Amino acid sequence: MAPSAQVAIQALRSFEAAQGLSPLQADSEALVEGPVFLKGNQRTGRFLLRAEAGLGEGLLIGGQSESQPEATGTWGPLPLDFFG
């Protein structure tokens, strides 16, 4: 959850760089105005942005792993600049 698409994407890129992950690609090139929710999926290599107000602000990180069940969980909300 971020105040703009640009802030959300910057937070995503900082997280990817800090974790050594390949950059996700946007599902759409459509411009989203105002507060947004960004959801990334490492399995598909894609992320989506949608307009969303009222959820607050921060990073939520969800881990899901069949081979490593201890990595399953949700962490956050963390500050948007936590990895930056």
C-alpha positions, -999 to 999 in steps of 0.1 A, spaced: 0 0 0 15 33 -11 5 69 -18 13 64 -56 23 39 -82 58 54 -84 64 50 -46 51 14 -47 73 4 -76 104 20 -60 97 0 -28 93 -32 -49 126 -25 -67 144 -19 -34 131 -51 -20 141 -71 -51 177 -56 -50 181 -63 -13 170 -99 -17 188 -105 -50 156 -112 -69 149 -108 -106 127 -77 -113 91 -85 -117 73 -72 -148 40 -52 -147 8 -69 -157 -3 -37 -173 12 -4 -185 -19 14 -175 -13 44 -152 -29 41 -118 -36 74 -100 -36 81 -63 -30 55 -35 -23 20 -47 -20 -16 -37 9 -35 -54 9 -73 -54 39 -92 -68 42 -129 -75 77 -145 -78 61 -176 -94 47 -157 -124 73 -130 -125 46 -103 -126 31 -76 -104 -2 -58 -106 -12 -23 -93 -47 -13 -84 -62 19 -70 -68 14 -33 -75 39 -6 -79 35 32 -56 5 37 -28 25 53 8 25 41 36 0 41 50 -33 28 34 -67 36 56 -96 26 40 -130 23 61 -162 20 47 -194 6 68 -225 1 58 -261 -3 94 -272 0 102 -249 30 70 -246 51 90 -225 77 91 -197 51 53 -195 51 39 -164 68 32 -127 65 55 -100 77 47 -63 81 35 -37 76 71 -25 72 80 11 62 80 16 24 117 25 26 126 -5 47 149 -20 20 160 14 5 
